[in-house]
Amino acid sequence: MRVPRGPYHLHAEVRPGSGPAVVLLHGLPDNLHLYDRVVPLLPGRCVVRFDFLGWGRSDKPARYPYTADNQAGDLLAVLDHLELRDVVLVAHDASGPPAIDVALMQPERVARLVLLNTYYHATVGLRRPPAIALYSTPGLGPLAQALARRRPALHRRLFHWQVGRFIRDPAQRGPIVSRLWADFPAETPAFWRLNDDLLGTVLRRRRRLPDLRRFDRPVDILFGAADRYLNPRVALAFVRAFPDARLRLVPGAGHYVQVDAPEAVASVLLDQGPAQLPHRDAATSRVPASPSRGRPAEW
């Protein structure tokens, strides 16, 4: 499906079904195929996934300002075009800021917010993966981009190394990294521009912490516990920020929790799974730990 976004178009895939629509957002450097292992585990549910501008099969306008703010506009374009309300809005990685921004701006359109190894604001524990740090550090980023243009083989090796570290399941690592790399050369301008925007994105959103504390919709936080970058400390920061938050950690799963633990992700999206602890218990505990000892529930 082609969804209009001003003079451009977004590529979206819609599977009809019942219940609140599940809207799946990808991060970087990936696209809607990140959820290929999850969608089949949501039988009978309406599922919507799309590529942000600059990614996957969406338009890739040259010199476009690829920013988190404009990605929020992409999301609103999809919700408006499909006339969606009361959705289960699912954010991963760099889609955290646009997803949360839209949820704060139009909470009546969100039945539940689901956060998968993502970020929103600068917080203790938040770490940039090495390749992201390389491209997002002021002064260093333009030099790294110039080197990547001159040495595309190095650019490819860096992608395979970094994205490969996001996946803990060795059986999935090779095929998925190769699939994502096939799309990435055309996506590179959006990737670099979003890296330029990254530090400003997380710093500016610290001003919105009071808005998070007033958000009254349920928030499910599911993190792969083995993610070294968007790690359990970041998950706990979300637990403290939202008044109605539930935390689940997936031991052994990495940054691409959709790939390493698709069943756990699907269970959360279907609002199933083990008992969760209220956010106050989780916020005062250490991570990871056993739920039987009054700490964040793990899978």
Summary of the structure (lengths in Angstrom):
residues: 299
radius of gyration: 18.0
end to end distance: 35.4
largest distance: 54.6
contacts: 1026
relative contact order: 0.14
helix: 47%
strand: 18%
